[in-house]
Amino acid sequence: MVPPIRHTLTQLIRLPARVWLLLLAVSAVIAVIVRPAAQWSIMLATDRAGGVTATPAGFVTLLGDPVALAGMATAAGLTLAATLGWAVLVLAVADHRRADRRPSVRTVLRGVRSAAPRLLRPGILVTGLQLAVLQPLAGTTVFAPITGGLAVPPFIGREFLKAPLSAALWCSLAALVVFVSFRVVLAPAFTVVAGEGPIRGLLSSLRVTRSAGLPVAGQIAVLLVGSAIARVLVVWSSTPLVELIPSEQLRAVVDVLPVLVLSALTVVTAQAVAFSVVATVQSARGIASPIGERVDAPGPTSRRIVAVVMVVVVGCTALLVPSRAVSQPVGVHRSTVPLVIAHRGYDRGGPENTIAGLEAAAALHPDRVEVDVQQTGDGTFVASHDTNLLVLAGRDEDIDTMTTAAVTSTTVRMHGNAGTIPTMSTYVSRARELGVPLLIELKATPATDDRSVAELFAQLDSAGPPEDTWFHSLDQNVVRQMLAQRPEQRIGLTVGPHLGPLPDLPVSFYTVEQASVTSAVIRSAHLRGREVYAWTANSDVRMRVMLRAGLDGVVTDRPVAARALVARVAQERPGAPGALRDELSSCCRVP
């Protein structure tokens, strides 16, 4: 039922140049016009709402403002239109090519016009969510021109991977997303090619992939893996190629070429996958493949015209698109060396937030150790991130309902190491003995109230914390109380996944989830006289990109690697070789 992959590749090669020009032009329009318009709408909405964090309260704030709501609705509409339009285009091209018709720009556009109304039926949102959300989460981004970078934040995966049981659950959820995405991958093709409605297309896809699921998934996987290999080669060859250019001015111009190559490769991959799914749908409907057809090649004059126009379009796109790869600041002047902060100690030497983890971190000499604290049911602060003991201790109990004795007698396990949960006083006393400065995060739980901050400082004063202890919290009310009660202390705000401006609190620093850290966020904070630290930054590429953008420190599980990266980036000159490769890797999710 699934035609051989060589048929797909043959159809890809035989596609006329003028159709490739159409595909590149539409892709450029989405990149130059539609995506910036959607981003501007989101910025308008989040600026209106004063910044939005991915929490229920943040979304309530966003939805409560009509202007902000209109901005988000506009962004969603543009994303849906671009996603569906792109899918219809590449599927229509594949349908015309395999239907024994040599596609031209006119016939393809006519096919798009006739196929578009088929999507304007009940169930259109299901198709849109499939292409714009489900497929990118499963790693198939070819039909998602705007949301292709969508992914689960790394910190969520980290929390699941702390223990074998939760890691197995995480892997099962990931496998389920991939499985479902491949089961419904044929649905848009059934709608565009066979004229079925969106819901019926889903059912048809489920039916076909039930009997031919492995061949369908295998062929698409081969195409995606081949594309990924090509992307890696482009990214990793960009630096040595740029190094060969002696002129700084010419190097800045050539820097954009890998971006264009990756963009063109995305178009080619999308069309290849479209050929594959359309061939499968046509085979399921009993339509034979016309692979043996004779294709008349365009004349020399036609080829020259198309080549010239294609170069002009690509060149204009290069000038118009403010690519991340060429817009980030490199070699930012800084007066201090970025800090390396060990995240919850060092969890390879002991479970997070335990004495063993603290001692293991101290041996690696970070600038500071971050520790989470929260209150037990009887009011004592203990060092723990998880509010429930199920993941690390296998006990479904909440810390804020337990006594201090019960919590501190609990054994937690992580990465093959075991330890007990210490009180905050025990933890800070050991940190003082080790000479390790701390960054203490107060976790807001149902037990946290107006007295919690005062009790935190009272218990710390009794224990005698290390000198120059810093504090931060995700809860803005807690931060305000800290600022009011200890204005002389260095206090910051922890910020989760976030869009728009950072909350304007009189803090000394922001600790921002690494995926939300951009050069604009860093510049904005610096203009207010505040520093920015990124949590939890573990990727070499991501750390280098953020450090070059002016990041003031990283909260990381890899303090040794982070220290080496900080030193390396500090020695770079503006436009240093490797910066472009890192930007492309970060944009394209290439390791």
C-alpha positions in Angstrom: 0.0 0.0 0.0 3.0 2.3 0.6 4.9 3.0 -2.6 8.7 2.6 -2.5 10.7 5.5 -1.3 12.5 5.8 -4.6 9.1 6.8 -6.1 9.0 9.7 -3.7 12.5 10.8 -4.4 12.0 10.5 -8.2 8.9 12.7 -8.0 10.9 15.2 -5.9 13.7 15.4 -8.5 11.2 15.7 -11.4 9.3 18.6 -9.9 9.6 21.6 -12.3 11.8 24.5 -11.2 9.0 27.0 -11.4 7.0 25.0 -8.8 10.1 25.0 -6.5 10.1 28.8 -7.0 6.5 29.0 -5.9 7.2 26.9 -2.8 10.2 29.0 -1.9 8.2 32.2 -2.5 5.3 31.1 -0.2 7.8 30.0 2.4 9.5 33.4 2.3 6.1 35.2 2.6 5.3 33.2 5.7 8.8 34.0 7.1 8.9 37.7 6.2 5.2 38.7 6.7 3.1 36.1 8.5 5.4 35.0 11.3 6.4 38.5 12.3 2.8 39.6 12.2 1.9 36.7 14.6 4.8 37.5 16.8 3.9 41.2 16.9 0.3 40.3 17.9 1.6 38.1 20.7 3.9 40.9 21.9 1.0 43.4 21.8 -1.1 41.0 23.9 1.6 40.2 26.4 2.7 43.9 26.7 -0.9 44.8 27.3 -1.1 42.2 30.0 2.2 43.3 31.5 3.9 40.0 30.6 2.5 36.5 30.8 3.9 33.5 32.7 2.7 30.0 31.8 0.5 29.8 34.9 -3.3 29.8 35.5 -3.1 33.3 36.9 -1.1 34.5 33.9 -3.6 33.2 31.5 -6.5 34.6 33.5 -4.8 38.0 33.3 -4.3 37.7 29.5 -7.9 36.6 28.9 -9.3 39.4 31.1 -8.1 42.1 28.8 -10.1 42.5 25.5 -7.1 44.0 23.6 -4.7 41.3 24.8 -7.3 38.6 24.0 -7.7 40.1 20.5 -4.0 40.0 20.0 -3.7 36.4 20.9 -6.7 35.5 18.7 -5.0 37.3 15.8 -1.8 35.4 16.4 -3.7 32.1 16.6 -5.6 32.9 13.4 -2.5 33.8 11.5 -0.7 30.6 12.7 -3.7 28.5 11.7 -4.0 30.1 8.3 -0.3 29.7 7.5 -0.2 26.1 8.7 -3.2 25.0 6.8 -2.2 27.0 3.7 1.3 25.6 3.6 -0.1 22.0 4.1 -2.6 22.5 1.3 0.0 23.9 -1.1 2.6 21.1 -0.7 -0.2 18.4 -0.8 -1.7 20.0 -3.9 1.7 20.0 -5.6 2.1 16.3 -4.7 -1.4 15.4 -5.9 -0.9 17.1 -9.3 2.5 15.5 -9.8 1.3 12.0 -9.0 -1.9 12.4 -10.9 0.0 12.2 -14.2 -0.2 16.0 -14.5 2.9 18.1 -14.9 2.2 20.8 -12.4 2.6 24.4 -13.3 2.2 27.4 -11.0 -1.3 28.0 -12.4 -2.5 24.4 -12.0 -1.1 24.2 -8.5 -2.8 27.4 -7.4 -6.0 26.2 -9.0 -5.7 23.0 -7.0 -5.1 24.9 -3.8 -8.2 27.0 -4.5 -10.3 23.9 -5.0 -8.9 22.1 -2.0 -9.0 25.0 0.5 -12.8 24.9 1.0 -12.6 21.2 2.0 -10.8 22.4 5.2 -13.4 25.0 6.0 -15.7 22.4 7.6 -16.4 21.3 11.2 -13.2 19.8 12.6 -10.8 22.4 11.0 -9.4 23.1 14.5 -8.5 19.5 14.9 -6.5 19.5 11.7 -4.8 22.8 12.7 -3.9 21.4 16.2 -2.6 18.2 14.6 -0.3 20.1 12.2 0.7 23.0 14.4 1.0 21.3 17.8 0.9 17.5 17.8 3.3 17.0 14.8 6.0 19.4 16.1 5.9 17.8 19.6 6.5 14.5 17.8 9.4 16.0 15.9 7.6 16.4 12.5 7.8 20.1 11.8 7.6 20.2 8.0 3.9 21.3 8.0 4.4 23.8 10.8 6.0 26.9 9.3 5.4 29.0 12.4 5.3 26.5 15.3 8.1 24.2 14.1 10.2 25.1 17.2 7.4 24.0 19.6 8.8 21.6 22.2 8.3 20.6 25.8 10.5 22.8 28.1 13.6 20.8 29.1 13.0 21.5 32.8 9.8 19.4 32.7 11.6 16.4 31.3 14.3 16.8 33.9 11.7 16.6 36.7 10.3 13.4 35.3 13.7 11.8 34.7 14.7 12.1 38.4 13.5 8.6 39.3 13.0 5.4 37.3 9.2 5.3 37.7 8.6 8.8 36.6 11.2 8.4 33.8 9.3 5.4 32.5 6.1 7.4 32.6 7.7 10.3 30.7 9.1 8.0 28.0 5.7 6.4 27.7 4.0 9.8 27.2 6.6 10.7 24.6 6.1 7.4 22.8 2.3 7.9 22.9 2.7 11.4 21.3 4.8 10.0 18.5 2.5 7.0 18.0 -0.6 9.2 17.7 1.1 11.7 15.4 2.0 8.9 12.9 -1.4 7.3 13.1 -3.1 10.5 12.0 -0.3 11.8 9.7 -2.4 10.9 6.5 -5.4 12.9 7.6 -4.6 16.2 5.8 -3.9 14.3 2.6 -7.2 12.5 2.8 -8.9 15.9 3.1 -6.9 17.6 0.3 -6.6 14.7 -2.1 -9.7 12.6 -1.4 -12.0 15.5 -0.6 -12.9 14.1 2.8 -13.8 16.3 5.8 -11.2 16.8 8.5 -12.9 14.4 11.0 -13.4 11.7 8.3 -9.8 12.2 7.2 -8.6 11.4 10.7 -10.7 8.2 10.7 -9.3 7.2 7.2 -5.8 7.8 8.4 -6.4 5.6 11.4 -7.8 2.9 9.2 -4.9 2.9 6.7 -2.2 3.1 9.3 -3.7 0.3 11.3 -2.7 -2.1 8.5 0.3 -0.2 7.0 1.5 1.8 10.0 5.1 0.6 10.1 5.7 1.2 6.3 4.2 4.7 6.5 6.1 5.6 9.6 9.3 4.1 8.3 9.2 6.0 5.0 8.5 9.3 6.7 11.2 8.6 9.3 13.7 7.9 6.6 12.9 11.2 5.0 13.1 13.1 8.3 16.3 11.4 9.4 17.9 12.2 6.0 16.8 15.8 6.4 18.2 16.0 9.9 21.6 14.6 8.8 21.7 17.3 6.0 20.8 20.0 8.6 23.6 18.8 10.9 26.1 18.9 8.0 25.0 22.5 7.1 25.2 23.7 10.7 28.6 22.1 11.5 30.2 23.1 8.2 29.1 26.8 8.5 31.9 27.7 10.9 34.9 26.4 8.9 33.5 27.9 5.7 33.0 31.3 7.2 36.5 31.1 8.7 37.9 30.9 5.1 36.6 34.4 4.4 39.3 37.1 5.3 37.0 40.1 5.1 34.8 40.9 8.1 32.3 42.7 6.0 32.0 39.9 3.5 31.9 37.4 6.3 28.8 39.2 7.7 27.1 38.8 4.3 28.0 35.1 3.9 26.8 34.4 7.4 23.3 34.4 6.2 23.8 31.7 3.5 23.5 28.7 5.9 20.2 30.2 7.1 18.9 30.2 3.5 20.2 26.7 2.9 18.3 25.4 6.0 15.2 27.2 4.9 15.3 25.7 1.5 16.0 22.3 3.0 12.9 22.6 5.1 10.8 23.3 1.9 12.4 20.2 0.2 11.6 18.0 3.2 8.0 19.2 3.4 7.5 18.4 -0.2 9.1 15.0 0.1 6.9 14.1 3.0 3.9 15.4 1.1 4.8 13.1 -1.9 5.0 10.2 0.5 1.7 10.7 2.3 -0.2 11.5 -1.0 1.3 8.4 -2.6 0.0 6.3 0.3 -3.4 7.9 0.2 -3.7 7.4 -3.6 -2.6 3.8 -3.2 -5.2 3.2 -0.5 -7.8 4.6 -3.0 -6.6 2.3 -5.7 -4.9 4.9 -7.9 -1.8 3.6 -9.6 1.5 5.5 -9.5 2.5 7.3 -12.8 6.2 7.0 -11.9 7.1 5.9 -15.4 5.7 8.9 -17.1 8.0 10.9 -19.4 8.6 14.4 -18.3 9.5 17.1 -20.7 12.4 19.2 -19.4 12.0 23.0 -19.6 14.0 24.7 -22.3 17.3 26.4 -21.6 15.7 29.9 -21.7 13.0 28.8 -19.3 15.6 27.4 -16.9 17.7 30.5 -17.0 14.7 32.7 -16.2 13.6 30.6 -13.3 17.1 30.4 -12.0 17.5 34.2 -12.1 14.1 34.8 -10.4 14.9 32.2 -7.7 18.2 33.9 -6.9 16.4 37.3 -6.7 13.7 35.9 -4.4 16.1 34.1 -2.1 18.4 37.2 -2.0 15.5 39.5 -1.1 14.5 37.1 1.6 18.0 37.2 3.0 17.8 41.0 3.2 14.3 41.1 4.6 14.4 38.4 7.3 16.1 39.5 10.5 17.4 36.0 11.3 18.3 35.1 14.8 21.5 33.8 13.4 22.7 37.3 12.5 20.8 39.5 15.0 22.1 38.3 18.3 24.9 40.3 20.0 28.2 38.5 20.1 31.1 39.5 22.3 29.0 41.6 24.7 31.2 43.9 26.9 30.7 43.0 30.5 32.2 44.2 33.7 31.9 40.9 35.6 32.3 37.3 34.7 29.0 35.4 34.5 28.2 33.3 37.5 28.0 29.5 37.6 25.3 28.4 40.1 25.0 24.7 40.9 21.3 23.8 40.6 20.1 22.2 43.9 23.7 21.1 44.6 25.2 18.5 42.3 22.7 15.6 41.8 25.4 13.2 40.4 27.0 13.2 43.8 23.9 13.0 45.9 20.2 13.6 45.6 19.2 17.2 44.9 18.9 19.5 48.0 20.6 17.0 50.3 23.8 17.4 52.2 25.6 14.9 50.0 24.5 16.9 46.9 25.8 20.1 48.6 29.1 18.6 49.4 29.5 17.2 45.9 28.7 20.7 44.5 31.2 22.4 46.8 34.0 20.1 45.5 33.3 21.5 42.0 33.7 25.1 43.2 30.7 26.9 41.7 30.1 30.5 42.4 27.0 29.7 44.4 24.7 26.7 45.1 20.9 27.1 44.6 18.7 25.3 47.1 14.9 25.0 47.4 13.2 25.3 50.8 9.6 24.9 52.0 7.7 24.6 55.2 6.5 21.4 56.9 3.2 21.1 58.6 4.7 22.2 61.9 6.4 25.2 60.4 10.0 24.2 60.0 11.7 24.9 56.7 13.3 21.9 55.0 15.5 21.7 51.8 13.3 20.1 49.1 12.0 21.0 45.7 9.2 18.5 45.3 6.2 19.3 47.4 5.2 15.6 47.2 7.5 12.7 48.1 6.2 10.3 45.4 8.9 10.7 42.8 12.1 10.7 45.0 10.9 8.6 48.0 8.0 6.6 46.6 5.6 8.0 49.2 2.5 9.9 48.1 2.6 12.4 50.9 2.8 16.2 50.8 5.5 17.9 52.9 3.3 20.7 54.1 1.1 18.1 55.9 3.9 16.2 57.5 5.9 16.8 60.7 9.5 17.8 60.5 10.6 14.5 62.0 8.7 12.6 59.4 10.2 14.6 56.5 13.8 14.5 57.7 13.6 10.8 58.3 12.6 10.2 54.7 15.1 8.7 52.4 15.2 10.1 48.8 17.0 8.5 45.9 18.2 10.0 42.7 20.7 8.8 40.0 21.7 5.8 42.1 22.5 7.9 45.3 20.5 8.1 48.5 20.1 10.6 51.3 17.7 12.2 53.7 15.9 15.5 53.5 17.7 18.0 55.7 16.2 20.9 57.5 17.1 24.3 56.1 19.1 25.1 59.2 21.2 21.9 58.8 21.8 22.7 55.1 22.9 26.3 55.6 25.1 25.4 58.5 26.9 22.8 56.3 27.2 25.4 53.5 28.8 27.8 55.9 31.3 25.2 57.0 32.1 24.5 53.3 32.4 28.2 52.5 29.7 27.9 49.8 27.4 31.0 49.1 23.8 30.1 48.7 20.9 31.1 46.5 17.8 30.2 48.5 14.5 29.7 46.7 11.4 29.8 48.9 8.8 27.4 47.4 5.3 28.7 47.8 3.0 25.9 48.9 -0.5 25.8 50.4 1.2 26.1 53.8 2.8 29.4 52.8 1.1 32.5 54.4 1.9 36.0 55.4 4.1 34.7 58.3 6.2 32.4 56.2 8.8 34.9 55.1 9.4 36.2 58.6 9.7 32.7 59.9 12.2 31.9 57.1 14.5 34.8 58.1 14.1 33.9 61.8 15.2 30.3 61.3 18.0 31.4 59.0 19.3 34.0 61.6 19.3 31.2 64.2 21.3 28.9 62.0 23.8 31.5 60.8 23.7 31.3 57.0 26.8 31.8 54.9 27.8 35.4 54.2 26.2 37.0 51.1 23.2 34.7 50.9 20.8 35.5 48.1 17.1 34.8 47.9 14.5 34.4 45.2 11.0 33.0 44.7 8.5 32.3 41.9 5.8 33.9 43.9 5.7 37.6 43.5 3.9 38.2 46.8 6.7 36.3 48.6 9.3 38.4 46.8 7.5 41.6 47.8 7.6 40.5 51.5 11.2 39.6 51.3 12.0 43.1 49.8 10.0 44.7 52.6 11.5 42.7 55.4 15.1 42.5 54.3 15.7 45.5 51.9 19.5 45.1 52.4 19.5 41.6 51.0 20.0 40.7 47.4 16.6 39.4 46.3 15.4 38.2 42.9 12.3 36.9 41.1 12.2 33.5 39.6 10.3 33.6 36.2 8.9 30.5 34.6 8.1 30.1 30.8 7.3 33.6 29.9 6.2 35.9 27.1 6.4 39.7 27.1 8.1 42.1 29.6 9.4 40.8 32.9 7.5 41.9 36.0 8.6 45.3 37.1 9.6 44.6 40.7 12.5 46.4 42.5 14.5 43.2 42.6 18.3 42.8 42.1 18.0 40.0 39.5 15.7 37.8 37.5 16.1 34.0 37.3 14.4 33.1 34.1 13.6 29.8 32.5 16.2 29.3 29.9 13.9 28.9 26.9 12.4 32.4 27.7 15.8 34.1 27.8 16.4 36.3 24.7 18.7 39.1 24.0 15.7 41.5 24.3 14.9 40.2 27.8 18.5 40.6 28.9 18.8 44.1 27.4 15.5 45.2 29.1 16.6 43.9 32.5 20.0 45.6 32.1 18.4 48.9 31.3 16.7 48.6 34.7 19.9 47.8 36.4 19.0 44.2 37.0 20.9 41.0 36.2 19.5 37.9 34.4 20.3 34.3 35.3 19.0 31.4 33.3 17.6 28.2 34.8 18.1 25.3 34.2 20.7 25.7 31.5 22.4 22.4 30.6 22.9 22.5 26.8 26.3 23.7 25.7 24.8 25.4 22.6 22.1 27.2 24.6 24.5 28.3 27.3 26.9 29.8 24.7 24.1 31.6 22.8 22.8 33.2 26.1 26.3 34.1 27.3 27.1 35.8 24.1 23.8 37.7 24.4 25.0 39.1 27.8 23.6 36.6 30.3 24.9 37.3 33.8 24.9 33.7 35.1 23.6 30.1 34.6 21.8 27.9 37.0 23.0 24.5 35.9 23.3 20.8 36.7 26.7 20.8 34.9 28.8 23.4 36.8 32.1 22.1 35.4 31.0 22.3 31.8 29.4 25.7 32.4 32.6 27.1 34.0 34.6 26.1 30.9 32.0 27.6 28.6 32.0 30.9 30.5 35.7 31.1 30.2 35.7 30.3 26.5 33.0 32.8 25.6 34.7 35.5 27.6 37.8 35.1 25.4 35.8 35.4 22.1 36.0 38.4 19.8 32.9 39.8 18.1 31.9 37.6 15.2 33.8 34.7 16.6 33.8 31.5 14.6 31.3 29.1 16.1 28.7 31.7 17.0 26.8 31.3 13.8 26.8 27.5 14.2 25.4 27.8 17.7 22.7 30.2 16.6 21.7 27.8 13.8 21.8 24.8 16.2 19.6 26.7 18.7 17.1 27.8 16.0 16.9 24.4 14.3 17.2 22.1 17.3 20.4 20.6 16.0 22.8 19.2 18.7 
